[in-house]
Amino acid sequence: MKISYQYRLKPTKEQVENIDKTLDMLRCQYNYQLAQRFDWYEQNRCYIDRCSIFVCHLPELKDKPNRFSQQASLTQLKKDRPWYKNIYSQVLQEVPKKVEIAFDRWLKGDSNGKKSGRPRFKSAGQYKTFTFPQFKQHHFVNNKITLSKIGDIKVIVHRQIPNEFDIKTVSVTKKADGYYVTLSLDDKTVPKIKPDFNANNIVGIDVGLIDFIVTSDDERIAAPKFLRKAERKLKSAQRRVSRRNKGSNRRKKAIKKLGIQNKKVSDTRKDFHFKTANNLLKKYDVVAVEKLNIKGLARTILAKSVNDAGWGQFITILSNKAENAGLKVVSVNPNGTSQECSNCGSKVIKPLSQRMHNCPVCHTSLCRDLNAAINIKNRGTHGLKAQSMSS
């Protein structure tokens, strides 16, 4: 079982300067190593896919920079730039790993084959996290954490770490309202499947913009619309930023206040997602959800409302909490869940504006979202049966 705990840090002024310098030096190294990979890519690619064998000239290809070759160059970096010795070696070695992940996602794609856009260079203030890949348990005692090359930093411990969990990695993040530390915890003794797991205790949920979720048991949670409610304050803070002169201290303060406002919206949305997921997993052992193309929906006219709802974040949180609790989240095909009758299976074509499902075959009449949630539950049940038969 793997979980993450995040705590707020209370560093001194010297420690704040040290953290900021570390982030800026790591940013410079990230940009340098990313530029190395771009240079290799441009010098070794060919825009011509065919040519005469008598005219063709094959240039000598250069070695491709990889994570390990770039990590090996860090020894020379510390000789040429001694100020990099102020950064813990393992923290510095995490930079080539980040560069490789970003570069490979652009060229090869992730584990699902989905490619990301061309990696961008980080401007000042955009590199906000560094990680200690190895951490000793005794370096976090009571309300203080010891970080190499930074020192002992006070931590606001709002919840205690369970005794069975081991701290694997530690990440320090700079946010709009301060500094935070994220502890990655692991406990291998926790079973992957709950002992009293009941596959028949299943629910289907249909996510939406009017109701955030509608369950197959006809329970509804209204969409909170945190961004819409905070729009006036965000617009005011954004105007204040645009009025300030670029590079001035007043502009920096205005940007910080804008960041805090945006963080409040993000935090309240995330808290709502965690509580909703927790309530679902308390009642049900299996939750069936649609496998939606959320990125595609976020490019439509409904982009702001889709991003405000945060369906992707909610499903990720729900899946992670279910896995840690020994429960299951099943993804089903979303095609036709609203058009198909949940009672007889016949297709009833209706526009998005029509909120009621009225079947002319079996005369079933119910809410469109409830009909979709029941279909999602039925598809999830069939998917579980297919998995059990194959295993």
Rosetta blueprint (number, residue, H / E / L):
1 M L
2 K E
3 I E
4 S E
5 Y E
6 Q E
7 Y E
8 R E
9 L E
10 K E
11 P L
12 T L
13 K H
14 E H
15 Q H
16 V H
17 E H
18 N H
19 I H
20 D H
21 K H
22 T H
23 L H
24 D H
25 M H
26 L H
27 R H
28 C H
29 Q H
30 Y H
31 N H
32 Y H
33 Q H
34 L H
35 A H
36 Q H
37 R H
38 F H
39 D H
40 W H
41 Y H
42 E H
43 Q H
44 N H
45 R L
46 C L
47 Y L
48 I L
49 D L
50 R L
51 C L
52 S L
53 I L
54 F L
55 V L
56 C L
57 H L
58 L L
59 P L
60 E L
61 L L
62 K L
63 D L
64 K L
65 P L
66 N L
67 R H
68 F H
69 S H
70 Q H
71 Q H
72 A H
73 S L
74 L H
75 T H
76 Q H
77 L H
78 K H
79 K H
80 D H
81 R L
82 P H
83 W H
84 Y H
85 K H
86 N H
87 I L
88 Y L
89 S H
90 Q H
91 V H
92 L H
93 Q H
94 E H
95 V H
96 P H
97 K H
98 K H
99 V H
100 E H
101 I H
102 A H
103 F H
104 D H
105 R H
106 W H
107 L H
108 K L
109 G L
110 D L
111 S L
112 N L
113 G L
114 K L
115 K L
116 S L
117 G L
118 R L
119 P L
120 R L
121 F L
122 K L
123 S L
124 A L
125 G L
126 Q L
127 Y L
128 K L
129 T E
130 F E
131 T E
132 F E
133 P L
134 Q L
135 F L
136 K L
137 Q H
138 H H
139 H H
140 F E
141 V E
142 N L
143 N L
144 K E
145 I E
146 T E
147 L E
148 S L
149 K L
150 I L
151 G E
152 D E
153 I E
154 K E
155 V E
156 I E
157 V L
158 H L
159 R L
160 Q L
161 I L
162 P L
163 N L
164 E L
165 F L
166 D E
167 I E
168 K E
169 T E
170 V E
171 S E
172 V E
173 T E
174 K E
175 K E
176 A L
177 D L
178 G E
179 Y E
180 Y E
181 V E
182 T E
183 L E
184 S E
185 L E
186 D E
187 D L
188 K L
189 T L
190 V L
191 P L
192 K L
193 I L
194 K L
195 P L
196 D L
197 F L
198 N L
199 A L
200 N L
201 N L
202 I E
203 V E
204 G E
205 I E
206 D E
207 V E
208 G L
209 L L
210 I L
211 D E
212 F E
213 I E
214 V E
215 T E
216 S L
217 D L
218 D L
219 E L
220 R E
221 I E
222 A E
223 A L
224 P L
225 K L
226 F H
227 L H
228 R H
229 K H
230 A H
231 E H
232 R H
233 K H
234 L H
235 K H
236 S H
237 A H
238 Q H
239 R H
240 R H
241 V H
242 S H
243 R H
244 R L
245 N L
246 K L
247 G L
248 S L
249 N H
250 R H
251 R H
252 K H
253 K H
254 A H
255 I H
256 K H
257 K H
258 L H
259 G H
260 I H
261 Q H
262 N H
263 K H
264 K H
265 V H
266 S H
267 D H
268 T H
269 R H
270 K H
271 D H
272 F H
273 H H
274 F H
275 K H
276 T H
277 A H
278 N H
279 N H
280 L H
281 L H
282 K H
283 K H
284 Y L
285 D L
286 V E
287 V E
288 A E
289 V E
290 E E
291 K L
292 L L
293 N L
294 I H
295 K H
296 G H
297 L H
298 A L
299 R L
300 T L
301 I L
302 L L
303 A H
304 K H
305 S H
306 V H
307 N H
308 D H
309 A H
310 G L
311 W H
312 G H
313 Q H
314 F H
315 I H
316 T H
317 I H
318 L H
319 S H
320 N H
321 K H
322 A H
323 E H
324 N H
325 A L
326 G L
327 L L
328 K E
329 V E
330 V E
331 S E
332 V E
333 N L
334 P L
335 N L
336 G L
337 T L
338 S L
339 Q L
340 E E
341 C L
342 S L
343 N L
344 C L
345 G L
346 S L
347 K E
348 V L
349 I L
350 K L
351 P L
352 L L
353 S L
354 Q L
355 R L
356 M E
357 H E
358 N E
359 C L
360 P L
361 V L
362 C L
363 H L
364 T L
365 S E
366 L E
367 C E
368 R H
369 D H
370 L H
371 N H
372 A H
373 A H
374 I H
375 N H
376 I H
377 K H
378 N H
379 R H
380 G H
381 T H
382 H H
383 G H
384 L H
385 K H
386 A H
387 Q H
388 S H
389 M H
390 S H
391 S L
